[in-house]
């Protein structure tokens, strides 16, 4: 199991980070959103990546490469205002 908890906040370099770690399909879907919806989706993708990396014992870049393997399930929940948790099992 892997767990990641992040505070959702405005990230000016969101596009650059997404391009480095997310799939082309995820980046395209992310770019179709704006404002708080885009911010929320970015952190859903980010926490899923972190949780999956922890589950598999991989770093972020390696987890990004392995993210096409959807054999694991990732569960998200919004905690207190501004916090998001992802659990990969």
Backbone torsions as a table, in degrees:
resi	resn	phi	psi	omega
1	UNK	NA	146.2	175.3
2	UNK	-132.0	142.2	-177.6
3	UNK	-131.4	140.1	173.0
4	UNK	-140.1	138.0	176.8
5	UNK	-126.2	128.7	-179.0
6	UNK	-134.4	148.3	170.6
7	UNK	-85.0	131.6	178.8
8	UNK	-84.7	123.0	-177.1
9	UNK	-149.1	168.0	177.6
10	UNK	-70.5	125.3	-177.8
11	UNK	-122.6	100.2	-175.6
12	UNK	-56.6	-32.9	-177.9
13	UNK	-94.3	25.5	-177.1
14	UNK	-54.1	-45.8	-178.3
15	UNK	-62.5	-41.5	179.7
16	UNK	-65.6	-43.3	179.6
17	UNK	-65.0	-44.6	179.6
18	UNK	-59.3	-44.0	-179.0
19	UNK	-62.5	-31.7	179.9
20	UNK	-75.4	-36.3	-168.5
21	UNK	-116.6	-20.9	-175.3
22	UNK	-99.5	157.8	177.1
23	UNK	-67.9	161.2	177.8
24	UNK	-60.2	-38.0	179.2
25	UNK	-64.4	-44.1	178.7
26	UNK	-65.7	-39.2	178.2
27	UNK	-64.2	-41.1	179.5
28	UNK	-62.7	-45.9	179.5
29	UNK	-64.1	-39.7	179.4
30	UNK	-63.4	-41.0	-178.7
31	UNK	-70.6	-15.3	177.1
32	UNK	-81.9	-8.7	178.2
33	UNK	-101.2	168.5	175.5
34	UNK	-147.9	165.6	175.3
35	UNK	58.5	-138.5	-175.0
36	UNK	-67.1	-29.0	177.9
37	UNK	-66.2	-40.6	178.0
38	UNK	-67.6	-42.5	179.4
39	UNK	-61.4	-46.4	-180.0
40	UNK	-61.9	-45.6	-178.9
41	UNK	-65.4	-39.4	176.8
42	UNK	-55.5	-48.7	-177.1
43	UNK	-72.6	-25.7	171.7
44	UNK	-65.5	-44.6	177.4
45	UNK	-65.4	-42.9	-178.1
46	UNK	-63.7	-48.3	-178.9
47	UNK	-66.5	-34.0	176.3
48	UNK	-64.2	-42.9	178.3
49	UNK	-62.2	-46.6	179.1
50	UNK	-62.2	-46.3	-178.6
51	UNK	-63.9	-41.3	178.9
52	UNK	-65.7	-41.8	177.4
53	UNK	-59.6	-42.1	178.6
54	UNK	-66.5	-39.8	179.1
55	UNK	-62.3	-40.5	-176.6
56	UNK	-90.9	-6.7	-178.0
57	UNK	72.0	36.1	-177.2
58	UNK	-118.0	158.1	172.2
59	UNK	-77.8	174.9	-176.7
60	UNK	-59.8	-46.5	-178.2
61	UNK	-62.9	-43.7	178.8
62	UNK	-66.1	-39.2	178.5
63	UNK	-64.2	-38.0	177.5
64	UNK	-61.8	-41.1	178.0
65	UNK	-66.7	-34.4	-178.7
66	UNK	-85.3	-6.6	-173.8
67	UNK	-66.1	-16.8	175.2
68	UNK	-67.8	-19.8	177.2
69	UNK	-80.6	105.0	-176.0
70	UNK	-95.0	23.4	-178.7
71	UNK	-67.9	-26.6	178.3
72	UNK	-89.7	156.5	177.3
73	UNK	-109.8	140.7	178.1
74	UNK	-119.2	128.2	179.7
75	UNK	-110.6	135.0	178.5
76	UNK	-116.8	148.8	171.0
77	UNK	-148.1	142.4	175.9
78	UNK	-92.7	120.4	-179.1
79	UNK	-84.5	-140.9	176.2
80	UNK	-55.0	161.0	-178.8
81	UNK	-48.2	123.8	175.6
82	UNK	92.1	3.1	-179.5
83	UNK	-122.7	143.1	-178.4
84	UNK	-133.1	135.9	176.9
85	UNK	-119.8	141.7	174.7
86	UNK	-126.5	138.1	176.8
87	UNK	-126.6	123.9	177.4
88	UNK	-105.9	127.6	178.8
89	UNK	-128.3	NA	NA
